Structures are given as structure tokens and as C-alpha cells.
Amino acid sequence: MQSVAAEFNLSETAFLARDSSGAAGAAPRFHLRWFTPVTEVDLCGHATLASAHFLFTTVLPEHGKLEFMTRSGILTAKKVPAPGSTGVPGEEQGKLFIELDFPMIGFLECNEMLSIPETLNGAPIVSVHKSATDGDLIVELSSGKEVVDILPSIDEIKNLACRGLIVTGPAPAGSGYDFFTRFFCPKFGIDEVMSFVSPKHIETAKLV
């Protein structure tokens, strides 16, 4: 699996295997593993969403719920109605809406000095937090524009005492989004994993 992921050279490659040990009538269950080009990871959101979308549209279109057995426990994916609609779960004008149930990750306030001047490009830091599980640093800036304008120095980020660096800030008023976020993880072979924004009550991701 690692060799295949290295050849694909994507931020995450997901591997699925059907599990047939579940009780009759239970939601279909699959083993799910995620790999960067250099290592296996415990959890990946966008690759799980892609896996669920593939299964719902290609393999098991008649099912409305799936379960994934992972290194982070049992994760679930289910078709849901479009936000604000009362129609058929998962379908509106040909679109598929999927809800994922992931474990909650705690964050701790971090008071350590963070020196990444090249990356921040002069943007002042509002706060710094650290993930309680994988140690990722979350740096909050005052605006989403500052997030867009940062110039990531991969060498600078790689020297930080953490797995990865998340930079986030509030989206501009009237944009229809809550916040902008960028995630850098060069130690795992992926300089920038993804850039994404969060519309009101809906999270979407775009690979880069």
C-alpha cells in the first residue's frame, strides 16, 4: 500500500476492503486505511469523504449508511438531505450530500514562541493552539486574506517541533464562508495537504 501511495504521490491515498463479519441487516462495513507518499496516518477527512462518495455512487447506491473500520475507530458516513431541504436524503438536483461522524479532537492553548517569519509574510498571530492527539499547531490569523497571502517556507515549517502546521483565519464578511484554512505537513511528504473553506454548517475541501 505504501508503495502504491508513493507512486500516486497524493496528499492521501485511501485503501478499502470489504468486511463481512457484520450482522445481517447492519450497515455495510469496510476496512479503511490512509497513506501519504511516505507514511500511514491515523485519520484523513477528505480521503474518507472520497471513499464514501465512491461507495455510495458506484458500489452500494441502494444504501444510505456505511461504516469504516480504521486506526481511529469506527467512522460512519451517511446520505443526508441538502441543507434547508426536506427532500430525499443525499439527493438534490443530482448532488450527493454526505455526513461524516468523526472523533472529536481536543486542542490545547500553546504559549511557546513560534518563529516562522518567512511563512507568515508579516501577518500577526492572534493565537496558537496544539492538537492533543497528533501535536499539529493551529495558528490563527486576524483574517482569511492573511491566510491566503502567506508564503509557506517548507524548510521553516519542517523545522518546527510538530507534525504539521494549520493556519486559519475568519473569512471576509459577506463571503458566505466561516473561515479559510491551509494545512502544511512536509514531514509526511506533503508540503500543502489542502486548502479549504467552511460554508455555514457545511464543510467542503479542494485538493491542491
N, C-alpha and C positions, 0 to 999 in steps of 0.2 A: 504493500500500500504506500509506504514511504517513497519507494522508487517511482511509482506512478505519479504521486503528488509532486515530486521533484521535477518530473518531465512536464507535467501540466504547468508548473510554475505560477499557480494562482494563490491568492491570499489564503484560501482554504479549499481543499478537495474533500468531499463527503463520500463515504462508502456505506452502502446499505446492504443488509442481509435479512431476509425474512425469518422471523421466529415463529415456530409452530407449536410452542408449548402452552399457549394461552387457552383458556376455557372456551367452549363453544359459545358463540354469540358475543364474545368480547371484541373490543376494538382491535383491528389488525395491529400487530406489533412487529417492529423492525429493530435490529441492532444498527446503531449509527455511530460512526467514528469520523473524526475530522483531522486533517493533516495540513500543515503549512508545507512549503517546499523543503523544510529542514527538520520538522518535528511534529509529533502528535499533540493535540491540545485537548483540554477538558471540556470546552464549551465553545460553540460558534453559532451565533444567531442567524446570520444571513444564509449560511450553508444548510441550516435546519429548515429555514423557510423554503429554500430552493428544493430540498428533498421532499418536503410536504407537498409543495406545488406539483412536482413531478408525479408523486404517487396519486394525488387526487385527480390529476388530469389525464394520466396515461395508464396507470396500473389498476387503481381502485376507484374509479369515478363514482361508483354507487355508494361509497362510504362517506360519512360525514365527520369521522374522528379517527385519528391514528395515534399510536404510542411509539416512542423511541426509547430503547434501552441504551444508555450512554454512560460515560465515566462521571457524569454529573447527576445520575439517577434517571428516573423515568420522566421523559418530557412528552407533552401532549400537543397535538395540533388538531384543530377542528375548523370546519367551514362555519362562517358566521354571516349574518345579513350585513349588507353595506351600512355604514354609519348613517343613522337617521331614517333608514328604510324599514319597512315591515314585510319585505318580500321573502323569497326563498333564501335560506341560509347559504351564503357563499356565492350567490349569483346576482348580478345586476348589470344589465346591458353587456353580458358576456364576460364580466370581470369576476374573478375569484377572490374572495376575501377570507383570509386565514388568521386565526387567533392562536398564538403560541403561549404555552404555560411554562415559564422558566423559573428556576430557583431564585430567590431574592439574594442579592449580593450586598453586603454591608460595606460602608465606607467610613474611614477614619480621617479626622482633620489632621493635616500634616503641617507641622511648623518648621520643618527643615528648610534651609536655604535652597533655592532652585536656580541654578545658573545656566540658562540656555539663551543667551543674548542673540545669537545669530538666528535661531529658530523663531523667537518671539518678534523679531523685527521692530523692537521699540515698544511693543504693546505692554501695558502694565498688568500685573497679575492681581485678580480680585481675591482668589482663594486657591488653595491646593489641598486635595484630598487623596487618600490612598485606599485602594481596594483591599478589603480584609481577606480576600481569598488569593488573588494572584499577584498582589502588590503593584498593580498598574497605578500610575499617578494621573490624577484628573486635575487639569489646570483650567480654571475659569477665568475668562477674559470679560471685559465690560460689554462687548458687542460681537455679534456674529460677523460683522465686516472685518474685525480684527482677526477672527479665526480664519477667514478666507485669505487674508493678506499675509499670514505668517509664512516664512520661508524656511521650511524644515532643513536643518543641518543634520544629516543622518549620523555623521560621526559624533556630533554633540549629543544627540539623543541616545546613541548606542552606549555612551559613557555614563549615562545616568544609572543610579543604583536601583533599577526597577525593570520589570519585564517590558512594559510599553508605556507610551505617553498619549493621553487623551486630552485634547484641547477643545474647549467648548465655550459658547457664549450665547446670550439671548438674540433671537432673530429680530430683524428690524420690524417696527410697528407696521401693521398692515400687510405684512408678507404672507400671512396665513400659516406661519410656522412658529413653533415654540423656541427652538434653538438650532444652532449649527454645531456640528462636531466633526473633528478629524482625529484619526487614531493611527499612531506610528509605532511599529513593532519590528525594528531592524534586527533585533536579537533572534527573532524567529524567522528570519529570511524574507520579511515583507516590509519594505520601507514605509508604505502607507497602505493600511488594510482597506479602508473605505472612507468615503465622505458621505455623511447623511444628515438629513434634517428631519424634524419630527412635526408633522402637521398636528393640529388639535386632535388628540385622542388616537391618532394613527401613526405608527412608525413605519417608515419606508427606507430602503437602503439602495444605494447605487454603487456598484463596484467600480474601482478605478484601476 
